Amino acid sequence: MVSASLSAPDSAPLNRQALSLALGGGVAAALVALWGLGDGRVAISFLAGALLIAGGVLAWSRLRGAKAVAAMPDWSLAQTLASISEDAVAVSDRSGRLVCANPAYQRMFGGLPMPSGVPLDDDSQVRLDDLARAAWRDGEVEAAGALREGRAIMVRVSRAGDSTLVWRFAPGRGDGAPGFGGPDPLPLAVAAIKGEAGERLGLAGVMAVAIQPDGRIEAANRVFATRATGSADGVVEGRDFARLMLLEPGGHLRFEREGEAGNPVRLIQVPLCSGPESPLFLALVDEEDAGLPASIGNDVAAHVRALVTLLPIGVAMIDREGRFVHMNSAFARATAVKAAAPPLYPGDLVVREDKAALADAIRRFSGGASHAADMQVRLAIRPEEPVSLTLAGARGLGDAAVILCLKESGQEGRLKRQVAQATKMQAIGQLAGGVAHDFNNILTAIIGHSDLMLKRHSPGDSDYDDIQQVRANANRAAALTRQLLAFSRQQTLRPQVLQLPDVVSEVSHLLTRLLGETVRLEVKHGRGLGAVRADPGQLEQVIVNLSVNARDAMLSKDPSGAGTLTIETLSIDRAEVKRMGNEVLPVAEYSVLRISDTGTGIPTDVLPNIFEPFFTTKELGKGTGLGLSTVYGIVKQSGGYIFADSPPGRGATFSIYLPVYAAGELPAPKPVKRAPRRQHTWGSGTILLVEDEAMVRAVAERALSRQGYKVLVADHGEAALDLLQSTGRPDLLISDVVMPVMDGPTMVRKVRESYPDLPILFMSGYAEEQLRRSIDLENVAFLPKPFSVQQLAEAAREALGSD
C-alpha cells in the first residue's frame, strides 16, 4: 500500500523533563526550608506543592498527547479497505495532493499521478478539477471520460470529512453505464477463450471469438484460427472479423479463405454487456444442411432449395409481403447484388419508372394468380439494357409466394439484344429499299409526264407554273427516296480512298454557318490514322446531319443555343477493339470519327430507335425522321459501324468506325466508257425498251420517240427475247434490272450470246454500286431512277456513242 500520511509528535521526552523539574524544585525548596528555618512543617508544605505541580504537568502532557493522536486519521484502515477494492482508489487532501492510493490505481495509470492530473484525452468532456470542486460542494459526483490511450473510464469523487476526497476510477462499459462494482467482462471472455474453456468449445466443434465494438478480434480459440487462416498458429487477433467471413446473397456465411466450396456456418452472438456498442462473444458452428441456403425456412422442401440454388439461370423467391426470401448466385450476379447490402424488395433493383409496375405484378401473383407472365424491366445498374422477368405464383414452398426468374442477363443478353437490333434494322432496311424502289417508279412517271407537258407549254402559259410545281414536288419526293435508299444501303455511292481529317476540314466552313455564333466548334485530330474507302460527299452529309441534330439538342437545353460541338478523329488498333468487348464490332483496325455535344442527350428509352426511318422526337414539322437513318445507311454501306452513347445528364456522342483500307483489298471498278457529252440529244436507230412498270414504259417510249428513235417495247425479259427473234439486232437495249419472270441481267446474258457487242443501258431504283457487284457484264451503262426526259435522252445518246 502506497501512503503519504502524517504521524503524531513524540511528547514523552517533554513530559519527563517537566516532571523532573517539578519534583527537583519541590525537594530543593523543602531542604532549604528545613535547614534554614528548622521548621519541618514548612519543608513538608514545599514538598507537597512540588508534588502537586508535577502531577499537573503530568496530567497536562497526557491530555495534550491524547488530543494529538485523536487529530490524525487512521490511514492503515483506509489503506486496507482500498487494497480490497478492484477499482483504482486514491485519496487527496484539500490542496489536491495525493495522500494514498491502492495498487490498482498505480497499475491503471502507470504511476502515482495526482488524481486531478490523470492523463485524460484532450477531447474528453470530463474535467477533473471541476469534479473535485463539485465533490467539495455536493459531497459526491460521477462522470465518464476517456484516457489518452483511447480507453473509456468512469470517475467517482466522494468527500470524506472536511479535509479529504476519495477518488475511484474504473474502466467504462460500452453502453455508457457506470463501470464500478465489477470487473471488465471483455478480459474475462478473452481469458476464457484462450484457456481451458476455449479448448473445450473447440473439441465440441464450436469456434469462439471475442471482438471489440469496432469489429476487431480480441481473442479466438484454435479452431477458429485454423478455419480462418489455415493454421492453428495463425494470428487473428487485431484483424477485422468481417474481412475473414464471406456473406453470400443467398444467406450463407462462409470463411473467406474457403470460398464457396467451404462449409457454411451459423453465427451466434452474445453481447458481453447491454448497449449497441458493447463487445461481443461470438460462437460459430457448422450448418447441418451444408450447401443449402440458410435464409429459406425449414418448411421448404430440401430438393426445391437445392434445385433453386444450383440452377444456372437467375431465380429468386418472394414472400407475400413482396420481400426477398432467397436468390441464387446467378440472380445475384446478374443484378450485381452486394453481399454486404442485399436488397429487401425486388423494386430496389430496378429503375424508378419500373418500380410500381414490378410491385403490382408481384402483388397480383402473391394474391393467387396461377399463370406465368413476362415483363420487361430495366435494372438500376444498367438502365439502358432492358431485361425480361418471368413471374409465377408459388404454392407449398414455405414463405415463398412468387417465383421470379431473370431470363436474360450478362453478355449473352446483351448479344441477343444487339443481334435483334441488327436484324430489325436489316428488315426495316429491306422494307425501305422496296418502298423506295416502287416510289422511284412512280416518281419517274410523274417527272417524265411533267417534262412532256412542259414541252407543250411555254413560260407565261397558265399551266406552265402548275406543271413546274408538280415537277419540283416530285423532285423533293425523289430526295426522300434517296434517303430511304441510303438507310437500306442501296444508294449510289462514289467511294474513294481518303483521310478523315481531310473530310472534316472540307465541311468545317459549312458547319460554322450551320451551327451559328453561340455554338463553339472544336476539332481534334489523332495521329496515325489509316486511310478509309468511302464517298467523301456522303461522309460530309453524315457530319452535317449529326451536327445539325447536336445543334438542335443544345438549343432545346439552352434557348440561346450555347454549347460545344466536338469532332474528333482517332485511330483504333486490333488490341483496343478486343478490350472493348463489343460483339458487333469485328476485330480489325479502324479510323474513328466521333461527334459529341453538350446538349440534353438522348433518353434511354429512345436510344434503341433513333436510327429507324421516320422516327423523330422533334416537334411536328421540324423533322422528317430520316436524318439519322441516312447516317446509318451511309456508314453501313461504307462498311463501317456507328454507335450512339448518351450518359445520363450529359450530351450525346456518336462514334463511327470505318475499317482502314488496305491497298489491293477491293478490286478496282470496271470503267464505263462514255462518249463526250453532246450538245443535242437527237438520234437515230432502234432501241429495245424492257420495263415491267407500264407508266414508266409509256413515259420512256414517248421520250425516246420524240428524240427520233424507233422504240420497241417489252414488259419482261422473256417477251424481249421473243421480240428479238422476230426483229433482229437493235442498236441499243434499255432494260430495268428487277422484273418478274426474267430479270434484266439474265436477259442481257442471253442476248449477248447472239449479239456480244450490243450496248446495254440499265435503269433501276437501286444503287449502282450494289448492282455492279452482282452484274458481271461488259459495256454496260447505268441510269438511276427517278430520271427526267432529258436525262434519259442523254443516257441513250451516250450509250449509243460508246458503241
Residue pairs with C-beta under 8 A, 6 or more apart in sequence:
1 79
1 80
1 82
1 83
1 100
1 102
1 103
2 100
2 101
2 102
2 103
2 106
2 112
3 75
3 79
3 99
3 100
4 97
4 98
4 99
4 100
5 72
5 73
5 75
5 99
5 100
6 72
7 72
8 65
8 68
8 69
8 71
8 72
9 68
11 61
11 64
11 65
11 68
14 61
15 57
15 58
15 61
15 62
15 65
18 54
18 57
18 58
18 61
19 54
19 57
19 58
21 57
22 50
22 51
22 53
22 54
22 56
22 57
23 50
23 51
23 54
25 50
25 53
26 46
26 47
26 48
26 49
26 50
26 51
26 53
26 54
27 47
27 50
29 46
29 47
29 49
29 50
30 43
30 44
30 46
30 47
30 50
31 43
32 46
33 39
33 42
33 43
33 45
33 46
34 40
34 42
34 43
37 43
73 161
73 164
75 99
75 100
78 91
78 100
79 100
79 102
82 89
82 91
82 100
82 101
82 102
83 102
83 103
85 102
85 104
85 168
86 104
86 182
86 183
87 104
87 168
87 169
87 170
87 180
88 101
88 102
88 104
88 105
88 107
88 108
88 109
88 168
88 169
88 170
89 101
89 102
89 104
89 105
89 166
89 167
89 168
89 169
90 98
90 99
90 100
90 101
90 102
90 105
90 115
90 166
90 167
90 169
91 98
91 99
91 100
91 101
91 160
91 164
91 165
91 166
91 167
92 98
92 99
92 114
92 115
92 116
92 132
92 164
92 165
92 167
93 99
93 163
93 164
93 165
94 163
94 164
96 114
96 115
96 116
96 132
97 114
98 112
98 113
98 114
98 115
99 164
101 112
105 112
105 169
106 112
108 169
109 118
109 119
113 119
115 128
115 132
115 157
115 165
115 167
116 128
116 129
116 132
117 128
118 128
118 147
118 169
119 147
119 148
120 126
120 128
120 145
120 146
120 147
120 148
120 153
121 145
121 146
121 147
121 148
121 150
122 148
123 146
124 145
124 146
125 143
125 145
126 143
126 144
126 145
126 155
128 155
131 141
131 143
131 155
131 157
132 157
132 165
134 141
134 157
135 141
135 157
135 158
135 159
135 165
136 159
136 165
139 158
139 159
140 156
140 157
140 158
140 159
141 156
141 157
142 154
142 155
142 156
142 157
142 178
143 154
143 155
144 152
144 153
144 154
144 155
144 172
144 176
144 178
145 152
145 153
145 154
145 155
145 172
146 152
146 153
146 172
147 153
151 171
151 172
152 171
152 172
152 173
152 174
152 179
153 169
153 170
153 171
153 172
153 179
154 169
154 170
154 171
154 172
154 178
154 179
154 180
155 167
155 168
155 169
156 167
156 168
156 170
156 178
156 180
157 165
157 166
157 167
157 168
158 165
158 166
158 168
159 165
159 166
160 166
168 180
170 178
170 179
170 180
171 179
171 184
172 179
173 179
173 184
173 273
173 275
173 278
174 213
174 273
174 275
174 276
174 277
174 278
174 279
175 273
175 274
175 275
175 276
175 277
175 278
176 275
177 273
177 274
177 275
185 272
185 273
185 279
186 210
186 212
186 218
186 272
186 279
189 210
189 218
189 219
189 272
189 279
189 281
190 210
190 218
190 219
192 198
193 201
193 208
193 209
193 210
193 219
193 220
193 221
194 219
194 221
198 208
198 219
198 221
198 222
199 221
199 222
201 207
201 208
201 221
201 223
201 283
202 208
202 221
202 222
202 223
205 223
205 285
205 286
206 223
206 283
206 284
206 285
207 220
207 221
207 223
207 224
207 227
207 265
207 283
207 284
207 285
208 220
208 221
208 223
208 224
208 281
208 282
208 283
209 217
209 219
209 220
209 221
209 224
209 236
209 241
209 281
209 282
209 283
209 284
210 217
210 218
210 219
210 220
210 272
210 279
210 280
210 281
210 282
211 217
211 218
211 241
211 279
211 280
211 282
212 218
212 279
213 277
213 278
213 279
213 280
215 240
215 241
215 242
216 238
216 239
216 240
216 241
217 236
217 237
217 238
217 239
217 240
217 241
218 237
218 279
219 237
220 228
220 236
220 237
222 232
224 236
224 284
225 231
225 232
225 233
225 234
225 235
225 236
226 232
226 234
227 255
227 257
227 258
228 234
228 236
228 244
228 255
228 257
229 235
229 236
229 257
230 257
236 244
241 282
243 256
244 255
244 256
244 257
245 253
245 254
245 255
245 256
246 252
246 253
246 254
246 255
246 256
246 259
246 339
247 253
247 339
247 340
248 254
248 260
248 329
248 332
248 339
249 327
249 329
249 331
249 332
249 337
249 339
249 342
250 293
250 294
250 295
250 309
250 326
250 327
250 328
250 329
250 332
251 293
251 294
251 295
251 296
251 326
252 264
252 293
252 294
253 264
253 265
253 266
253 267
253 294
254 260
254 262
254 263
254 264
254 265
255 262
255 265
260 329
263 286
263 287
263 290
264 286
264 287
264 290
264 291
264 294
265 284
265 285
265 286
265 287
266 284
266 285
266 286
266 287
266 294
267 282
267 283
267 284
268 282
268 283
268 284
268 285
269 280
269 281
269 282
269 283
270 280
270 281
270 282
270 283
271 278
271 279
271 280
271 281
272 278
272 279
272 280
272 281
273 279
287 294
289 302
291 306
291 309
292 302
292 305
292 306
292 309
293 305
293 309
293 326
295 325
295 326
296 305
296 317
296 325
296 326
296 398
296 399
296 400
297 325
297 398
297 399
298 398
299 398
299 399
300 397
300 398
300 399
300 400
301 396
301 397
304 397
305 326
308 315
308 317
308 326
308 328
309 328
309 329
310 328
311 328
311 330
312 330
313 330
313 405
313 406
313 407
314 327
314 328
314 330
314 331
314 332
314 333
314 334
314 335
314 405
314 406
314 409
315 327
315 328
315 330
315 331
315 403
315 404
315 405
315 406
316 324
316 326
316 327
316 328
316 331
316 346
316 403
316 404
316 406
317 324
317 325
317 326
317 327
317 394
317 397
317 399
317 400
317 402
317 403
317 404
318 324
318 325
318 346
318 362
318 366
318 400
318 401
318 402
318 403
318 404
319 325
319 366
319 399
319 400
319 401
320 366
320 399
320 401
322 345
322 346
322 347
322 359
322 362
322 363
322 366
323 344
323 345
324 342
324 343
324 344
324 345
324 346
325 398
325 399
325 400
326 400
327 337
330 406
330 409
331 337
331 404
331 406
332 339
333 409
333 410
334 387
334 406
334 409
334 410
335 349
335 379
335 381
335 406
335 409
336 379
336 381
337 343
337 349
343 349
345 359
346 358
346 359
346 362
346 404
347 355
347 358
347 359
348 380
349 379
349 380
350 358
350 377
350 378
350 379
350 380
351 377
351 378
351 379
351 380
351 383
353 378
354 377
354 378
357 375
357 377
358 375
358 377
358 389
361 373
361 375
361 391
362 391
362 402
362 404
365 373
365 391
365 392
365 393
365 401
365 402
366 393
366 401
366 402
368 393
369 393
370 393
371 392
372 390
372 391
372 392
373 390
373 391
373 392
374 388
374 389
374 390
374 391
374 407
375 388
375 389
375 391
376 386
376 387
376 388
376 389
377 386
377 387
377 389
378 384
378 385
378 386
378 387
378 604
379 385
379 387
383 604
383 648
384 604
384 607
385 413
385 414
385 417
386 417
387 406
387 407
387 408
387 409
387 413
388 406
388 407
388 408
389 404
389 405
389 406
389 407
390 404
390 405
390 407
391 402
391 403
391 404
391 405
392 402
392 403
392 405
393 401
393 402
393 403
394 400
394 401
394 402
394 403
408 416
408 417
411 581
411 583
414 583
415 583
418 583
418 584
421 608
422 584
425 611
425 612
425 632
428 487
428 612
428 613
429 487
429 488
429 489
429 633
430 488
431 488
432 484
432 485
432 487
432 488
432 613
432 629
433 484
433 485
433 488
433 489
433 490
433 766
435 484
436 481
436 482
436 484
436 485
436 488
436 490
436 765
437 490
437 738
437 764
437 765
437 766
437 785
438 765
439 477
439 481
439 484
439 765
440 478
440 481
440 765
440 785
440 786
441 693
441 695
441 696
441 765
441 785
441 786
442 695
443 474
443 477
443 478
443 481
443 785
443 786
444 695
444 696
444 699
444 785
444 786
444 787
445 693
445 695
445 696
445 698
445 699
446 470
446 471
446 474
446 786
447 471
447 474
447 475
447 478
447 786
447 787
447 788
448 696
448 699
448 700
448 702
448 703
448 787
448 788
448 789
448 792
449 699
450 467
450 468
450 470
450 471
450 474
451 471
451 703
451 788
451 789
451 790
452 699
452 702
452 703
452 706
452 789
453 463
453 467
454 464
454 467
454 468
454 471
455 706
455 789
457 463
457 464
457 467
458 464
474 786
478 786
480 624
480 626
481 765
481 786
482 491
483 624
483 626
483 629
483 630
484 613
484 626
484 629
485 491
485 633
485 765
485 766
485 767
486 538
486 629
486 630
486 633
486 634
486 637
487 611
487 613
487 626
487 629
487 630
487 632
487 633
488 633
489 633
489 636
489 637
489 767
489 770
490 637
490 766
490 767
490 770
491 538
491 633
491 634
491 637
491 767
492 767
492 768
492 769
492 784
493 534
493 535
493 538
493 634
493 637
493 638
493 767
493 769
494 535
494 537
495 533
495 534
495 535
495 638
495 769
496 533
496 534
496 535
496 536
497 531
497 532
497 533
497 661
498 531
498 532
498 533
498 534
498 536
498 539
499 529
499 531
499 532
500 529
500 532
500 539
500 569
500 591
500 593
500 658
501 525
501 529
501 569
502 536
503 536
503 539
503 540
503 543
504 523
504 525
504 543
504 567
504 569
504 593
506 536
506 540
507 540
507 543
507 544
508 521
508 523
510 540
510 544
511 521
511 543
511 544
511 547
511 565
512 521
514 544
514 547
514 548
514 551
515 521
515 547
515 551
515 565
516 551
516 561
518 560
518 561
518 562
518 563
519 551
519 554
519 561
519 562
519 563
519 564
519 565
520 563
520 564
520 565
521 564
521 565
521 567
522 564
522 565
522 566
522 567
523 566
523 567
523 568
524 566
524 567
524 568
524 569
525 568
525 569
526 568
526 569
526 570
526 571
527 571
528 571
529 569
529 570
529 571
529 591
530 571
530 589
530 591
530 660
530 661
531 591
531 660
531 661
532 591
532 638
532 640
532 658
532 659
532 660
532 661
533 638
533 639
533 661
533 665
533 666
534 638
534 640
534 658
535 634
535 638
538 634
538 638
539 593
539 634
539 638
541 630
541 631
541 634
542 593
542 630
542 631
542 634
542 635
542 656
543 567
543 593
543 595
545 627
545 628
545 630
545 631
546 595
546 628
546 631
546 654
547 565
547 567
547 595
548 627
549 627
549 628
550 563
550 565
550 595
550 596
550 597
550 599
550 651
550 652
551 561
551 565
551 597
552 599
552 618
553 597
553 599
553 600
553 601
553 651
553 652
554 561
554 562
554 563
554 565
554 597
554 598
554 599
554 600
554 651
555 561
555 599
556 599
556 600
557 563
557 598
557 599
557 600
563 597
563 598
563 599
563 651
564 597
564 598
565 595
565 596
565 597
566 594
566 595
566 596
566 597
567 593
567 594
567 595
568 592
568 593
568 594
568 595
568 596
569 591
569 592
569 593
569 594
570 591
570 592
570 594
571 589
571 590
571 591
571 592
572 589
572 590
572 591
572 592
572 657
573 589
574 587
574 588
574 589
577 585
577 586
577 587
577 588
577 590
578 587
582 643
584 641
585 641
585 657
588 659
588 660
589 659
589 660
590 640
590 657
590 658
590 659
590 660
591 657
591 658
591 660
592 655
592 656
592 657
592 658
593 655
593 656
593 658
594 653
594 654
594 655
594 656
595 653
595 654
595 656
596 651
596 652
596 653
596 654
597 651
597 652
597 653
598 650
598 651
599 651
599 652
600 651
601 646
601 647
601 648
601 649
601 650
601 651
601 652
602 610
602 644
602 646
602 652
603 646
604 646
604 648
606 617
607 644
607 646
609 615
610 628
610 644
611 628
611 629
611 631
611 632
611 642
611 644
612 625
612 629
613 625
613 626
613 629
614 624
614 625
614 626
614 629
615 625
615 629
616 623
616 624
616 625
631 642
631 654
632 642
635 641
635 642
635 656
635 658
636 642
637 767
638 658
639 658
639 659
640 656
640 657
640 658
640 659
641 656
641 657
642 654
642 655
642 656
642 657
643 654
643 655
643 657
644 652
644 653
644 654
645 652
645 653
645 654
645 655
646 652
646 653
669 772
670 772
670 778
672 780
672 781
672 782
673 779
673 802
674 781
674 798
674 801
674 802
675 797
675 798
675 801
675 802
676 801
677 794
677 798
678 797
678 801
681 707
681 790
681 793
681 794
681 796
681 797
682 707
682 708
683 707
683 708
683 709
683 796
683 797
683 800
684 708
684 709
685 709
685 710
685 730
685 731
685 732
685 800
686 709
686 710
686 711
686 712
686 727
686 730
686 731
686 732
687 704
687 709
687 710
687 711
687 712
687 730
687 731
687 732
687 733
687 734
687 796
688 712
688 713
688 714
688 720
688 723
688 724
688 727
688 730
688 732
688 733
688 734
688 735
689 697
689 700
689 701
689 704
689 711
689 712
689 713
689 714
689 734
689 735
690 713
690 714
690 715
690 716
690 717
690 719
690 720
690 733
690 734
690 735
690 736
690 739
690 744
690 747
691 697
691 700
691 713
691 715
691 735
691 736
691 739
691 763
692 715
692 716
692 736
692 739
692 740
693 736
694 715
696 736
696 785
697 713
697 715
699 789
700 711
700 734
700 792
701 711
701 713
703 789
703 792
703 793
704 711
704 734
704 792
704 793
704 796
705 711
706 789
707 793
707 796
707 797
709 796
712 723
712 727
712 730
714 720
714 722
714 723
716 739
716 740
716 741
716 742
717 735
717 739
717 741
717 742
717 743
717 744
717 746
717 747
718 741
718 742
718 747
720 733
720 735
720 747
720 751
721 742
721 747
721 750
721 751
724 730
724 751
724 754
729 754
729 755
729 758
730 758
731 759
731 800
731 803
732 758
732 759
732 760
732 761
732 796
732 799
732 800
733 748
733 751
733 758
733 759
733 760
733 761
734 761
734 763
734 796
734 799
735 744
735 747
735 748
735 760
735 761
735 762
735 763
736 744
736 762
736 763
736 764
737 743
737 744
737 745
737 762
737 763
737 764
737 766
737 771
737 775
738 744
738 764
738 766
744 762
744 764
745 774
745 775
745 777
748 760
748 777
748 780
749 777
751 758
752 758
752 777
757 779
757 803
759 779
759 781
759 799
759 800
759 802
759 803
760 777
760 779
760 780
760 781
760 799
761 780
761 781
761 782
761 783
761 795
761 796
761 799
762 771
762 775
762 780
762 781
762 782
762 783
763 782
763 783
763 784
763 785
763 787
764 771
764 782
764 784
764 785
765 784
765 785
765 786
768 782
768 784
771 782
772 782
779 802
781 795
781 798
781 799
781 802
783 791
783 792
783 795
787 795
